[in-house]
Amino acid sequence: MLPEIVFEMDPDGRILFLNHNGYEQLGITPEDTARGFYPLELLTPEDRVRARQNIARVLAGEPISANEYTAIFKDGRKVSLLSHSRPIVRNGRIVGLRGVIVDITERMKLEAALQNNEERLRIAVETAHIGIHATDMETGKTQWSPELYDIIGLSPGTIKTSEEGWKIVHPADRARVLGIHHRALDPKGNGLFFSEHRIVRPNGEVRWIVWQGCTYFRDTSSGRIPYRRIGACIDITERKLAEIALERSENKFSKMFEASPQGLAITTLDEGRYLEANPAESYLTGYSREELIGRTALELGFYCDPEDSQTIRHLLAEKGSVNNYKFRLCRKSGEIRWGLLCASRIEFEGKKCLLSTVSDISELRKAEEALELSEERLRMATEGATVGWWEWDIKSGAVVCNDIYYTMLGYSPQEFPLSIERWKELVFPDDMGAAIRVLNKALTENLPTFVAEYRLKCKDASWRWIQDIGKVSERDANGRAARAIGIHIDIHDHKVLKERLFKANQDLEERVRSRTAALEELNESLRHEISARYAVEDELREKTEELAEINSTLRVILRKSREECEENTIKLAATIRQLAFPHLEKLKLARLTGRQAAYLQLLEEAFELITSPDVSSLSDLQRKLTSSEFQVAGLISQGKTSKQISEILSLSCRTIESHRRSIRKKLGLQHSKTNLRSHLASTRNIVPRINIG
């Protein structure tokens, strides 16, 4: 970050390192240093020899003072440089030198200018156009130098008395100047007088002068009295007019500052504290002028993104100003607005300050975002729909289009410059006449849009159907079309399909005619068959009545069979309770492992279900579920978790979860929020079959 050039150099004089300002001031790039850059080449021939000698002395370890050189940079500028260098020592050995180069061109110019000014000052002192005047207060005699007569525009010797001298003072300033004159005659004062006022030359020209001098007193028996006055007069007309112009400019700036519709502020350069703010700045930020003065933007939380403050300071340090920087501004109310900042350095009341303007671009930002969104939607729509767009400058014949226009025809994007002549070369000859007629009609008759369908030649020499939709977007003062825009839509597949459908419709109509004749012949034969079927239906009706009687008899037999089956089921359940349950009670008294106890509980519950009144529904569920699913269903109905079931059946949890999903699906619960355990427990139709052996 140093403003001077910092460098490192090898013993051959090749640059090894340069800081940022070194590259910028010397006008070279890092690539130049990588290829080998020797700064001695920039020096003038007479300084180049001396520089090599000084480098040799540094590499030899001799202490040398700073040296001045003259260099000619790549851009032709001739500059004066002051070089300070010291050896680079590594492991006790000098391997190069490093140093700092200071551009002293301006200093050299100033020194030369100073010498020149000193000479000019000497001459000016000798020849200064300063009017000298002296007045003898006792005799009233006045003496004026020729320069003073020249300033007031009179011939030497014209003014004889002080009264005659007062007449040249501008009437509007005369009373004030006389008052200064009388105060300078007061013995109690120091006798000094100073005045800036106007004079009127004999030709009517008004000039501004500085009148400065001293009244001398002496003591007498009657007191202290003035006896002599000496003074000098300088014509300051040009300076005074410049001051008046500056004052008017400052007044104008002040009025513009206050009346500006943009937020204007003057802040300190180092801290960014507000020194002045106009009403627009107060309105934009939401703070009054009194709340702003003495505080910084960071203290007030103006920046929604703190990085904006760092970026602005970096731009000021690098470029000295900020132009059109967009940032988000947080107002006092918390509302977020978009601001556009411009700032530059100024001198204000003797301090280095920053003059900044902030414009509220929130609405513009919304419009830009909407436009960007609209353009992005248009781009996505055209790319997604394979739509090529074009814009035709009718006067020049030039055509601008997007990449899809080319890729639609098999070309690479922007493969050739498109023009109206090239478009005519691509159009299928048989379609050219109709396309040109549609286009000319749109250009001459001021139609809102035009639509044309034609074939274009692809890169592989094939022809592709295109639908061209466009409009005239601009006309000249005479109403002639100047610019047109439009889109190209690939309708080749639609056209091909339409042709195929047309041919298919023709084939279908022919087939319908053939089939109609065949159906008429077939209809005649069907009429004969229907007559024969009526006879068969009479015979079937008789057999149906006979089968109905047989079916009634079978229903009676089936009902008796079901009653006998239920009777046998009750007997079987009673037998199981007599034979199995006593053994189960004995097993409960035995010392069992946790798994054996679980199996015993499952077995007992299974027998309970078998011998329950709902056992008749068991066969239906068994037909729906596999053996493994049947076992899992039984354990779920008993409130077992997937992990407990996996331990009992020696299966993985993933397998148990898979069985759960299958059971829900087979029971019609896959889209229901019904709890599986509650469903199984409420129906009581699950009989787990666990192979304990």
Secondary structure, DSSP 8 states (H G I E B T S, - for coil): --SSEEEEE-TTS-EEEE-HHHHHHHT--HHHHHH---GGGGB-HHHHHHHHHHHHHHHTT-----EEEEEE-TTS-EEEEEEEEEEEEETTEEEEEEEEEEE-HHHHHHHHHHHHHHHHHHHHHHH---EEEEEETTT-BEEE-HHHHHHHT--TT---BHHHHHTTB-HHHHHHHHHHHHHHT-TTS--EEEEEEEEE-TTS-EEEEEEEEEEEEEEETTEEEEEEEEEEEEE-HHHHHHHHHHHHHHHHHHHHHHH-SSEEEEEETTT-BEEEE-HHHHHHHS--HHHHBT-BHHHHT-BSSTHHHHHHHHHHHHHSEEEEEEEEEE-TTS-EEEEEEEEEEEEETTEEEEEEEEEE-HHHHHHHHHHHHHHHHHHHHHHHTTEEEEEEETTT-BEEE-HHHHHTTT--TT-S--BHHHHHHHB-HHHHHHHHHHHHHHHHHT-S-EEEEEEEE-TTS-EEEEEEEEEEEEE-TTS-EEEEEEEEEE-HHHHHHHHHHHHHHHHHHHHHHHHHHHHHHHHHHHHHHHHHHHHHHHHHHHHHHHHHHHHHHHHHHHHHHHHHHHHHHHHHHHHHHHHTHHHHHHHHHS---HHHHHHHHHHHHHHHHHTSGGGGGHHHHHHHS-HHHHHHHHHHHTT--HHHHHHHHT--HHHHHHHHHHHHHHTT-TT----HHHHHHHHT---------
